[in-house]
Amino acid sequence: MVSPEREVHRTLVALGFIRDASVTRGARYTGSIPVSGRSLRCAIVLDDFEFARLPRLQLPHANEDLPELIAHLEQEGGYCYANRDQYVLDHFNPREAMLQSLQLMRASLERSLTRHAQPEIEAEFPQHWFGISVYVDLKQPSQSAPLYIVGNADKSEKLVLADTPRVAGLLDGFKPKSCRRVGLIRTSRTLTFTASQTRPNTLSEFLTWLSSIDPALGPLALSRLRKESDNPRTVFIFAPNGVVGAQVQIPPIWKKAIEERPQSMARFLDKRRDALGIQRMFGEPIDPDFLYSRNMRNKKSFAGLSITLVGCGTIGSHLAKMLAQSGAGYGEKASLTLIDEQQLKPGNIGRHLLGVPDIGRNKAVAVRDELLRLYPGLKISAIGDDTLKRLDGLLDDQLVIDATGDEGVANAINARLLGALRDNGKVPATIYAWLFGNGAAAQSLFWDSMDFACYRCLKPEHGGNWRFNPLKTEYQLETVAAQCGEGAYLPYGVSSSVLAASIAFQTALDWLNGGASPRLRTQRISSDRTQQVKDQDPSRSPRCPACGNENA
């Protein structure tokens, strides 16, 4: 039987490729691909012969072989010819997998070379600029801003261009190695390359390119560079399709002379623009608008809302992180309030968001601190007190989520909200999340009006049965006796906690975007111990002591 490696080798050699003997991990083959009547030199790199990933395509001679810039060419010479998540190759047929990869490579290159790639380049312009990455969080229109050089824990460095107080959070724990002012220019024009342009490498080429975007930009950039006093002198261009920059290093032989006669800088830049090389830089956004909305696509995030999460335990801790990741606590009027009176115990660690260093701390306070470490700048507060003492405070929120999984607490919240609805005619949107049995199933309920079942409607008789119980009738609850003071507990894994948090989160997201239906959602976790419960909008129960006597 021929090995996959040998099969791939035969396939590529038959097409004129030669294996690079210097590569011992995986394989690299050099050769050419016929594209649009020309032979394009390339290298094909295989990280493995199981085709778990698409082979990589490199164009090491792109500058000589290609007449113009093309889309999808990466900074190190790689070429992105396909989205690896969209194609699954058959690792049981290595020859066909390799031929399919070559077909994808050729098709992508044909598209790039038979039509000008300007629209695709404009869509992801910073990636085609090639240079040093800079993280950007700028809000205030200005002619300059501080550029921080920050040391990471692994001794590497990152550049942060920021003018807001959030920069303190972004740099939390790492003292900037240095900070200097850089010039800023904002334009409404779209950054692009024309068919005859290449990436600028000198100050003169940079200014010429800018003037091709807008005749005013070249002179304006030169003016900014003249005004900056820090070396290297840097200017960033902010456009609708991205942020790019150029850094000019003043030679040491000129630096002292310019310091003695600052007015000579203008003459130096004018006369030496052809000889002065630039370091290209491109921006990657780290502002909250990007961080908390990028993965939401066309959906609203939780930014700007007033939210209270009751319970920061096995369900609530994971749910708190999901909310923060989706913008909760971000915005002028936003708030995310966490309430839990309990301390984190050693027995909680196996299914809690927090870890060993937080044992003994109040759960709400510790979860808040962890979220602020991960997502600095959010408005998150913690209340380490009994929820039942603060029920009235819930009425001022836009969204309340009870993640305690405690039936008594849920009933108390439910009763207070019903009273507020009767008295004031309005209540915050409310979500309850809990687990059944030993984490065998998770359920959530959304409530905001008397048109549908309240929480107590789901189990109207004290000590009675749940109306929508996902547990099989023969299910036996397993409890484990714990140490004195802790009480017995229900053993189950962290997956149950995360799933309960997930359905509550999705309910909240659906409500925010116009539709909380189905209001009652059930997730079976253990199929052999549960039965199917249809997601639905449950009606009120006439037997409910909380709301059932009011025209149910």
Stockholm file with secondary structure:
# STOCKHOLM 1.0

chainA/1-552         MVSPEREVHRTLVALGFIRDASVTRGARYTGSIPVSGRSLRCAIVLDDFEFARLPRLQLPHANEDLPELIAHLEQEGGYCYANRDQYVLDHFNPREAMLQSLQLMRASLERSLTRHAQPEIEAEFPQHWFGISVYVDLKQPSQSAPLYIVGNADKSEKLVLADTPRVAGLLDGFKPKSCRRVGLIRTSRTLTFTASQTRPNTLSEFLTWLSSIDPALGPLALSRLRKESDNPRTVFIFAPNGVVGAQVQIPPIWKKAIEERPQSMARFLDKRRDALGIQRMFGEPIDPDFLYSRNMRNKKSFAGLSITLVGCGTIGSHLAKMLAQSGAGYGEKASLTLIDEQQLKPGNIGRHLLGVPDIGRNKAVAVRDELLRLYPGLKISAIGDDTLKRLDGLLDDQLVIDATGDEGVANAINARLLGALRDNGKVPATIYAWLFGNGAAAQSLFWDSMDFACYRCLKPEHGGNWRFNPLKTEYQLETVAAQCGEGAYLPYGVSSSVLAASIAFQTALDWLNGGASPRLRTQRISSDRTQQVKDQDPSRSPRCPACGNENA
#=GR chainA/1-552 SS CCCHHHHHHHHHHHTTCEECTTCCSSEEEEEEEEETTEEEEEEEEESCSSCSSCCEEECTTHHHHCSSCCTTBCTTSEECCSCGGGCCCCTTCHHHHHHHHHHHHHHHHHHHHHSCCHHHHHHTHHHHHCSEEEEEECCSCCSEEEEEEEECTTSCEEEEEECSTHHHHHTTTSCEEEEEEEEEEECSSCCCCCTTCCCCCBHHHHHHHHHHHCTTHHHHHHHHHHHCCSSSEEEEEEETTEEEEEEECCCHHHHHHHHHCTTHHHHHHHHHTTTCBEEEEEEEECSHHHHTTGGGTTSCCSTTCEEEEECCSTTHHHHHHHHHHTTTTCSTTCEEEEECCCBCCGGGGGGSSSCGGGTTSBHHHHHHHHHHHHSTTCCEEEECSCGGGCGGGGGGCSEEEECSCCHHHHHHHHHHHHHHHHHHSCCCEEEEEEEETTTTEEEEEEECSTTSCCTGGGSCSTTCCCTTCCBCTTCCCCCBCCSTTTCCBCCCCHHHHHHHHHHHHHHHHHHHTTCCCSSEEEEESCTTTBCCCCCBCCCCCTTCTTTTTTTC
#=GC SS_cons         CCCHHHHHHHHHHHTTCEECTTCCSSEEEEEEEEETTEEEEEEEEESCSSCSSCCEEECTTHHHHCSSCCTTBCTTSEECCSCGGGCCCCTTCHHHHHHHHHHHHHHHHHHHHHSCCHHHHHHTHHHHHCSEEEEEECCSCCSEEEEEEEECTTSCEEEEEECSTHHHHHTTTSCEEEEEEEEEEECSSCCCCCTTCCCCCBHHHHHHHHHHHCTTHHHHHHHHHHHCCSSSEEEEEEETTEEEEEEECCCHHHHHHHHHCTTHHHHHHHHHTTTCBEEEEEEEECSHHHHTTGGGTTSCCSTTCEEEEECCSTTHHHHHHHHHHTTTTCSTTCEEEEECCCBCCGGGGGGSSSCGGGTTSBHHHHHHHHHHHHSTTCCEEEECSCGGGCGGGGGGCSEEEECSCCHHHHHHHHHHHHHHHHHHSCCCEEEEEEEETTTTEEEEEEECSTTSCCTGGGSCSTTCCCTTCCBCTTCCCCCBCCSTTTCCBCCCCHHHHHHHHHHHHHHHHHHHTTCCCSSEEEEESCTTTBCCCCCBCCCCCTTCTTTTTTTC
//
